[in-house]
């Protein structure tokens, strides 16, 4: 029986989507996949439908490196309303309790936030995408089912108060992967005795990507051959960043042709002047056969071993 060929065309790169509110991350992936007629697209960490902002989408070969974006640190801005608690911890949920706010001060809120700075233990919300026996928790929650969840260790590098007026305030949060802002807000409200929930959430950073990298669906709609003449008309691929941008914050190690050959065979190699530890971005020195524009060719990622050699960890297949 003949194997069915995957539909779509080969598209490689990363698009940093400004996810609109009201759309799930999976819906965003499917829309982008259709716009590009791409064979393979995946996101790098879900954003709730209520949330907006930085959602890197990996196309083709970039999906090989999506795990490094999934594991990266994030930044968010969120709007909080005190006095109202919802079952989901955000404005999309059902109101379960209302309480008077009283006279909250910035100092009192900031002191309460100390409990959520640094390394903390956090129990994922029942309305999160964490899976229980193969089922996302939010699907169980919608059926009225609650299951026991284990606390996870996450790190909140900083959490700062922005605008604060009456029973509303803005928070700026820099945190590790797996941190749930809704959970922080819910627990903050409980600690202050009045309850709270998220009314707006925007991701402003995911790993190496920030708001300056964002592309909207409106921008994509002005691209392509079927669009009338205009200043912002350009091919869809022009909105993609290279596959290597997934790890652009890592130091680059450039290899000669021979070293690249042995690395592709799975062998660690010695590279002069390489970093002494950690993960690195691997590139092959430019030559007429390997150059990409005026630069070296991205090979993948590697790790520095204790003896100083560079070991391959995930590579792009050779053409």
FIRO-112547 format. One record per residue (C-alpha): residue in one letter; x, y, z; residue number from 0. Coordinates in nm, 3 decimals. Last residue first. Example, Ala and Ser with C-alpha at 12.3 -4.5 7.8 and 13.67 -1.06 7.14 Angstrom:
s;1.367;-0.106;0.714;1 $
a;1.230;-0.450;0.780;0 $
! end
This chain:
x;2.107;1.799;0.207;318 $
x;2.250;1.716;0.548;317 $
x;1.991;1.670;0.820;316 $
x;1.964;1.961;1.066;315 $
x;2.135;1.868;1.388;314 $
x;2.042;1.809;1.751;313 $
x;2.292;1.724;2.026;312 $
x;2.635;1.730;1.864;311 $
x;2.930;1.723;2.107;310 $
x;3.190;2.000;2.122;309 $
x;3.510;1.895;2.297;308 $
x;3.629;2.073;2.610;307 $
x;3.700;1.765;2.824;306 $
x;3.389;1.825;3.035;305 $
x;3.176;1.830;2.720;304 $
x;3.051;2.147;2.548;303 $
x;2.702;2.097;2.409;302 $
x;2.569;2.112;2.055;301 $
x;2.304;2.274;1.840;300 $
x;2.219;2.265;1.471;299 $
x;2.409;2.299;1.144;298 $
x;2.360;2.666;1.054;297 $
x;2.564;2.756;0.745;296 $
x;2.813;3.039;0.778;295 $
x;2.746;3.388;0.654;294 $
x;2.746;3.598;0.335;293 $
x;2.425;3.454;0.193;292 $
x;2.404;3.104;0.329;291 $
x;2.742;2.956;0.250;290 $
x;2.785;2.579;0.227;289 $
x;2.908;2.491;-0.123;288 $
x;3.094;2.812;-0.212;287 $
x;3.241;2.809;0.141;286 $
x;3.126;2.960;0.468;285 $
x;3.238;2.800;0.792;284 $
x;2.994;2.545;0.925;283 $
x;2.773;2.657;1.214;282 $
x;2.680;2.516;1.552;281 $
x;2.490;2.710;1.818;280 $
x;2.620;2.633;2.165;279 $
x;2.509;2.480;2.493;278 $
x;2.714;2.505;2.811;277 $
x;3.082;2.495;2.898;276 $
x;3.431;2.611;2.802;275 $
x;3.328;2.823;2.505;274 $
x;3.509;2.743;2.178;273 $
x;3.845;2.908;2.105;272 $
x;3.971;2.616;1.896;271 $
x;3.713;2.347;1.814;270 $
x;3.778;1.988;1.920;269 $
x;3.517;1.743;1.797;268 $
x;3.250;1.517;1.944;267 $
x;3.148;1.240;1.703;266 $
x;2.789;1.188;1.588;265 $
x;2.876;1.132;1.223;264 $
x;2.757;1.488;1.157;263 $
x;3.026;1.607;1.398;262 $
x;3.285;1.422;1.191;261 $
x;3.183;1.609;0.875;260 $
x;3.154;1.945;1.052;259 $
x;3.510;1.905;1.180;258 $
x;3.634;1.836;0.827;257 $
x;3.447;2.132;0.675;256 $
x;3.571;2.372;0.941;255 $
x;3.350;2.451;1.237;254 $
x;3.208;2.774;1.372;253 $
x;3.084;2.776;1.732;252 $
x;2.812;3.030;1.805;251 $
x;2.722;3.149;2.155;250 $
x;2.354;3.104;2.244;249 $
x;2.107;3.396;2.217;248 $
x;2.024;3.300;1.857;247 $
x;1.883;2.967;1.971;246 $
x;1.546;2.968;1.791;245 $
x;1.701;3.221;1.549;244 $
x;1.889;2.933;1.383;243 $
x;1.576;2.833;1.188;242 $
x;1.587;3.169;1.011;241 $
x;1.318;3.432;1.076;240 $
x;1.002;3.422;0.869;239 $
x;0.812;3.731;0.754;238 $
x;0.993;3.729;0.418;237 $
x;0.852;3.381;0.358;236 $
x;0.509;3.539;0.299;235 $
x;0.639;3.723;-0.006;234 $
x;0.614;4.104;0.008;233 $
x;0.348;4.374;-0.009;232 $
x;0.402;4.634;0.260;231 $
x;0.459;4.935;0.031;230 $
x;0.163;4.860;-0.195;229 $
x;0.053;4.699;-0.520;228 $
x;-0.252;4.477;-0.487;227 $
x;-0.240;4.144;-0.310;226 $
x;-0.268;3.814;-0.498;225 $
x;0.108;3.759;-0.512;224 $
x;0.157;3.743;-0.139;223 $
x;0.152;3.970;0.159;222 $
x;-0.108;4.213;0.292;221 $
x;-0.290;3.932;0.474;220 $
x;0.037;3.836;0.642;219 $
x;0.055;4.180;0.800;218 $
x;-0.304;4.148;0.921;217 $
x;-0.219;3.808;1.069;216 $
x;0.030;3.992;1.285;215 $
x;0.409;3.962;1.298;214 $
x;0.607;4.032;1.613;213 $
x;0.986;4.052;1.631;212 $
x;1.002;4.389;1.812;211 $
x;0.767;4.241;2.072;210 $
x;1.029;3.996;2.193;209 $
x;1.200;3.676;2.086;208 $
x;1.517;3.524;2.237;207 $
x;1.328;3.307;2.487;206 $
x;0.962;3.406;2.483;205 $
x;0.900;3.773;2.552;204 $
x;0.605;4.014;2.571;203 $
x;0.329;3.769;2.656;202 $
x;0.007;3.961;2.712;201 $
x;-0.262;3.887;2.966;200 $
x;-0.587;4.074;3.030;199 $
x;-0.866;4.032;3.286;198 $
x;-0.677;3.812;3.533;197 $
x;-0.853;3.730;3.860;196 $
x;-0.859;3.839;4.222;195 $
x;-0.983;3.742;4.566;194 $
x;-1.043;3.973;4.861;193 $
x;-0.847;3.830;5.151;192 $
x;-0.505;3.962;5.049;191 $
x;-0.362;3.608;5.045;190 $
x;-0.662;3.496;4.839;189 $
x;-0.603;3.766;4.580;188 $
x;-0.235;3.675;4.553;187 $
x;-0.327;3.308;4.512;186 $
x;-0.552;3.389;4.217;185 $
x;-0.296;3.622;4.060;184 $
x;-0.012;3.369;4.091;183 $
x;-0.236;3.095;3.951;182 $
x;-0.339;3.310;3.655;181 $
x;0.028;3.381;3.581;180 $
x;0.103;3.012;3.542;179 $
x;0.476;2.937;3.534;178 $
x;0.570;2.639;3.317;177 $
x;0.883;2.793;3.172;176 $
x;1.068;3.039;3.393;175 $
x;0.947;3.384;3.488;174 $
x;0.957;3.757;3.421;173 $
x;0.633;3.926;3.534;172 $
x;0.507;4.280;3.485;171 $
x;0.188;4.341;3.684;170 $
x;-0.094;4.585;3.619;169 $
x;-0.344;4.694;3.883;168 $
x;-0.716;4.719;3.941;167 $
x;-0.928;4.763;4.257;166 $
x;-0.870;5.136;4.285;165 $
x;-0.582;5.240;4.059;164 $
x;-0.243;5.076;4.021;163 $
x;-0.032;5.105;3.704;162 $
x;0.278;4.890;3.712;161 $
x;0.363;4.653;3.996;160 $
x;0.670;4.436;3.953;159 $
x;0.732;4.062;3.948;158 $
x;1.087;3.947;3.892;157 $
x;1.279;3.625;3.842;156 $
x;0.977;3.406;3.912;155 $
x;1.111;3.051;3.917;154 $
x;0.909;2.732;3.890;153 $
x;0.900;2.412;4.098;152 $
x;0.591;2.209;4.030;151 $
x;0.312;2.106;4.267;150 $
x;0.140;1.780;4.182;149 $
x;-0.219;1.786;4.063;148 $
x;-0.516;1.601;4.210;147 $
x;-0.813;1.580;3.978;146 $
x;-1.119;1.800;3.930;145 $
x;-1.403;1.705;3.697;144 $
x;-1.678;1.957;3.619;143 $
x;-1.685;1.862;3.253;142 $
x;-1.515;2.192;3.159;141 $
x;-1.249;2.110;3.418;140 $
x;-1.172;1.778;3.246;139 $
x;-1.112;1.957;2.916;138 $
x;-0.900;2.218;3.093;137 $
x;-0.682;1.945;3.243;136 $
x;-0.568;1.825;2.902;135 $
x;-0.634;1.450;2.869;134 $
x;-0.356;1.195;2.820;133 $
x;-0.378;1.047;3.169;132 $
x;-0.373;1.400;3.312;131 $
x;-0.228;1.661;3.075;130 $
x;-0.119;2.016;3.152;129 $
x;-0.307;2.254;2.921;128 $
x;-0.431;2.463;3.214;127 $
x;-0.789;2.513;3.338;126 $
x;-0.742;2.283;3.638;125 $
x;-0.470;2.529;3.737;124 $
x;-0.116;2.401;3.785;123 $
x;0.005;2.375;4.147;122 $
x;0.303;2.606;4.204;121 $
x;0.609;2.567;4.425;120 $
x;0.828;2.875;4.423;119 $
x;1.181;2.977;4.324;118 $
x;1.219;3.356;4.337;117 $
x;0.933;3.598;4.388;116 $
x;0.582;3.472;4.457;115 $
x;0.573;3.516;4.836;114 $
x;0.721;3.864;4.793;113 $
x;0.400;3.957;4.609;112 $
x;0.224;4.008;4.941;111 $
x;0.471;4.286;5.026;110 $
x;0.405;4.451;4.689;109 $
x;0.030;4.434;4.748;108 $
x;0.059;4.596;5.090;107 $
x;0.295;4.867;4.963;106 $
x;0.071;4.949;4.667;105 $
x;-0.217;4.997;4.906;104 $
x;-0.546;4.813;4.927;103 $
x;-0.830;4.990;5.103;102 $
x;-1.117;4.743;5.114;101 $
x;-1.163;4.492;4.834;100 $
x;-1.511;4.373;4.921;99 $
x;-1.574;4.012;4.819;98 $
x;-1.720;3.833;4.517;97 $
x;-1.707;3.456;4.467;96 $
x;-1.744;3.190;4.198;95 $
x;-1.752;3.400;3.882;94 $
x;-1.732;3.165;3.582;93 $
x;-1.417;3.174;3.372;92 $
x;-1.312;3.371;3.065;91 $
x;-1.211;3.667;3.283;90 $
x;-0.927;3.473;3.443;89 $
x;-0.854;3.247;3.739;88 $
x;-1.041;2.956;3.582;87 $
x;-1.306;2.920;3.853;86 $
x;-1.339;3.296;3.890;85 $
x;-1.267;3.522;4.188;84 $
x;-1.384;3.884;4.211;83 $
x;-1.268;4.149;4.460;82 $
x;-0.943;4.243;4.289;81 $
x;-0.899;4.296;3.915;80 $
x;-0.561;4.219;3.760;79 $
x;-0.416;4.331;3.426;78 $
x;-0.120;4.127;3.306;77 $
x;0.215;4.190;3.143;76 $
x;0.420;3.884;3.064;75 $
x;0.781;3.772;3.020;74 $
x;0.900;3.420;2.941;73 $
x;1.204;3.199;3.004;72 $
x;1.291;2.919;2.763;71 $
x;1.202;2.549;2.784;70 $
x;0.940;2.562;2.509;69 $
x;1.181;2.768;2.298;68 $
x;1.451;2.501;2.332;67 $
x;1.192;2.232;2.260;66 $
x;1.108;2.403;1.929;65 $
x;1.447;2.311;1.782;64 $
x;1.346;2.025;1.554;63 $
x;1.028;2.222;1.470;62 $
x;1.255;2.470;1.290;61 $
x;1.309;2.215;1.011;60 $
x;0.951;2.268;0.890;59 $
x;0.787;2.579;1.035;58 $
x;0.807;2.682;1.401;57 $
x;0.553;2.932;1.533;56 $
x;0.671;3.167;1.809;55 $
x;0.379;3.305;2.011;54 $
x;0.454;3.653;2.150;53 $
x;0.139;3.849;2.224;52 $
x;-0.219;3.794;2.328;51 $
x;-0.396;3.604;2.605;50 $
x;-0.769;3.539;2.644;49 $
x;-0.747;3.228;2.422;48 $
x;-0.479;3.093;2.658;47 $
x;-0.124;3.088;2.521;46 $
x;0.032;2.752;2.455;45 $
x;0.405;2.687;2.434;44 $
x;0.622;2.662;2.125;43 $
x;0.378;2.637;1.834;42 $
x;0.393;2.387;1.549;41 $
x;0.394;2.395;1.169;40 $
x;0.457;2.124;0.907;39 $
x;0.351;2.097;0.543;38 $
x;0.297;2.465;0.481;37 $
x;0.026;2.616;0.261;36 $
x;0.159;2.944;0.406;35 $
x;-0.186;3.080;0.486;34 $
x;-0.317;2.734;0.577;33 $
x;-0.036;2.661;0.820;32 $
x;-0.075;3.006;0.972;31 $
x;-0.445;2.946;1.033;30 $
x;-0.381;2.600;1.177;29 $
x;-0.114;2.729;1.413;28 $
x;-0.334;3.014;1.534;27 $
x;-0.620;2.770;1.595;26 $
x;-0.378;2.559;1.802;25 $
x;-0.278;2.861;2.009;24 $
x;-0.644;2.933;2.082;23 $
x;-0.802;3.252;1.949;22 $
x;-1.006;3.503;2.149;21 $
x;-0.721;3.749;2.178;20 $
x;-0.482;3.784;1.887;19 $
x;-0.149;3.603;1.878;18 $
x;0.130;3.838;1.774;17 $
x;0.312;3.569;1.581;16 $
x;0.687;3.526;1.589;15 $
x;0.742;3.336;1.266;14 $
x;1.021;3.080;1.263;13 $
x;1.182;2.915;0.963;12 $
x;1.141;2.641;0.705;11 $
x;0.859;2.594;0.454;10 $
x;0.830;2.270;0.259;9 $
x;0.498;2.258;0.080;8 $
x;0.163;2.118;0.182;7 $
x;0.014;1.775;0.216;6 $
x;0.210;1.486;0.355;5 $
x;0.256;1.204;0.103;4 $
x;0.035;0.903;0.153;3 $
x;0.228;0.577;0.172;2 $
x;0.146;0.334;-0.106;1 $
x;0.000;0.000;0.000;0 $
! end
